[in-house]
Amino acid sequence: MNKIDYNQIALSKAKELGYDTIRYAGEREGWRYFHLIKYSLIGKKVGLPHYIRIDCNGIVLNLEERDDILWALHQEISLNNLT
């Protein structure tokens, strides 16, 4: 069984979408959530942050529902001490 490198998958998706880096935002129901970040936009108001989720097979999906985005945002804040 091969181990999936979730960070590498998320980083390659971020580069594909034009983002600079990623930040882990938690895990729920077998999905791992990542925040895609563009350093040039840090500190600017640009709407909801861009999150993706990756399942155990390496399938990447964009988060589009507001409830999922807000859950990931709160998880990211608590995991990374971003108060």
FIROFI-544930 format. One record per residue (C-alpha): x, y, z. Coordinates in steps of 0.1 Angstrom, whole numbers, always signed. Layout:
// FIROFI-544930
+-------+-------+-------+
:     u :     v :     w :
+-------+-------+-------+
:     X :     Y :     Z :
...
+-------+-------+-------+
This chain:
// FIROFI-544930
+-------+-------+-------+
:     u :     v :     w :
+-------+-------+-------+
:    +0 :    +0 :    +0 :
:   +14 :   +33 :   -10 :
:   +13 :   +63 :   +14 :
:    -3 :   +94 :    -1 :
:   +16 :  +126 :    +3 :
:   -13 :  +150 :    +9 :
:    +9 :  +180 :   +12 :
:   +25 :  +174 :   -22 :
:    -9 :  +169 :   -38 :
:   -22 :  +201 :   -22 :
:    +9 :  +220 :   -32 :
:    +7 :  +209 :   -68 :
:   -30 :  +219 :   -70 :
:   -21 :  +253 :   -54 :
:    +6 :  +259 :   -81 :
:   -19 :  +248 :  -108 :
:   -44 :  +274 :   -95 :
:   -19 :  +302 :   -91 :
:   -13 :  +301 :   -54 :
:   +20 :  +302 :   -36 :
:   +17 :  +279 :    -6 :
:    -7 :  +258 :   +15 :
:   -17 :  +255 :   +51 :
:   -32 :  +224 :   +67 :
:   -67 :  +230 :   +79 :
:   -78 :  +198 :   +95 :
:   -94 :  +164 :   +88 :
:  -130 :  +154 :   +88 :
:  -148 :  +122 :   +75 :
:  -117 :  +109 :   +58 :
:  -110 :  +142 :   +39 :
:   -79 :  +164 :   +46 :
:   -85 :  +201 :   +42 :
:   -59 :  +227 :   +30 :
:   -60 :  +264 :   +26 :
:   -44 :  +278 :    -6 :
:   -26 :  +311 :    +0 :
:   -12 :  +337 :   -23 :
:   +13 :  +359 :    -3 :
:    +5 :  +390 :   -23 :
:   -30 :  +389 :   -10 :
:   -23 :  +385 :   +27 :
:   -38 :  +413 :   +46 :
:   -62 :  +423 :   +19 :
:  -100 :  +417 :   +19 :
:  -106 :  +393 :   -10 :
:  -137 :  +374 :    +1 :
:  -138 :  +338 :   +14 :
:  -105 :  +320 :   +15 :
:   -98 :  +292 :   -10 :
:   -98 :  +257 :    +5 :
:   -95 :  +223 :   -11 :
:  -101 :  +188 :    +3 :
:   -83 :  +156 :    -6 :
:   -96 :  +121 :    +1 :
:   -77 :   +89 :    +8 :
:   -74 :   +81 :   -29 :
:   -58 :  +115 :   -38 :
:   -89 :  +130 :   -53 :
:   -89 :  +168 :   -49 :
:  -121 :  +188 :   -47 :
:  -127 :  +226 :   -42 :
:  -147 :  +237 :   -12 :
:  -177 :  +256 :   -24 :
:  -203 :  +254 :    +4 :
:  -200 :  +282 :   +29 :
:  -205 :  +258 :   +59 :
:  -175 :  +237 :   +48 :
:  -154 :  +267 :   +42 :
:  -162 :  +282 :   +77 :
:  -155 :  +248 :   +93 :
:  -121 :  +246 :   +76 :
:  -114 :  +282 :   +86 :
:  -121 :  +276 :  +123 :
:  -101 :  +244 :  +122 :
:   -72 :  +261 :  +106 :
:   -72 :  +289 :  +132 :
:   -73 :  +265 :  +161 :
:   -46 :  +241 :  +147 :
:   -22 :  +269 :  +138 :
:   -28 :  +293 :  +167 :
:   -39 :  +321 :  +143 :
:   -57 :  +343 :  +168 :
+-------+-------+-------+
